[in-house]
Amino acid sequence: MSKILNVRLPNADAQAYSPQNFNQLVRSLEQVIFQLNNSYTPQATENNQTTLDWYSGALGPLFQGALQSGEPFAYGEFLDFDIQSADTVDTPTAITWGTTAYSRNVEIDGTYPSRVNFARSGKYFIYFTAELHSESANTKRFYFWPRLNGVDITGSTMVDTLHNNDQRQVTSRGALFQINRGDYLEAMFAVDDLDADLHGLAATAFCPATPSVTLVVIGI
């Protein structure tokens, strides 16, 4: 809605209000109504534009408080279809990412494929999944946790156990992270048995391929 121009109203007569003054008042009010009708923006349209401004990164009515003020939104989805395994038991192993589905201001490092690099500061919701696989009948344990800039995040490990040969199980977790521009995040895992791995499946005649790991990153 634009600014309404000043409209001069007739002065009130202390003794009587003449028909001429009344008509002048009506004309003045008509001018105000005309300006309102021609400068009004429906609330729904304003809300739609606010949403578009947020997702496009434009400076709009909403302040993008979770990211740096006025900077573009950030998101990413990363996958890998290879079998990922550890070389040694009870040893931290970084998960690598071979496929980028979506990426904006979040990307896989060109030199270190285990690192997810961030170009914007803010809070991020990060959701991780892994396809666990057992290659023998003995019990085996999987450990997963995140590292930020090479440092393990305290209290973040999740543990899963498989028991049967060729058993499969999907493990997942989502969490909020405070990220600074230039930080990198890694997903780590370890196993207590080398017959345990992260193992996707090839596409079949009736379903698409299964990734061994996925990672979804959303700036909020």
Sequence and secondary structure as in RCSB ss.txt:
>XXXX:A:sequence
MSKILNVRLPNADAQAYSPQNFNQLVRSLEQVIFQLNNSYTPQATENNQTTLDWYSGALGPLFQGALQSGEPFAY
GEFLDFDIQSADTVDTPTAITWGTTAYSRNVEIDGTYPSRVNFARSGKYFIYFTAELHSESANTKRFYFWPRLNG
VDITGSTMVDTLHNNDQRQVTSRGALFQINRGDYLEAMFAVDDLDADLHGLAATAFCPATPSVTLVVIGI
>XXXX:A:secstr
             SS   HHHHHHHHHHHHHHHHHHHHH   HHHHHHHHHHHHHHT   SS  TTBSTT    E
EEEEE S EE SSTT  EE    EEEEEESEEE SS TT EEESS EEEEEEEEEEEEESSSS EEEEEEEEETT
EE TT  EEEEE STT EEEEEEEEEEEE TT EEEEEEEESSTTEEE  B   SSS  B SEEEEEEE 
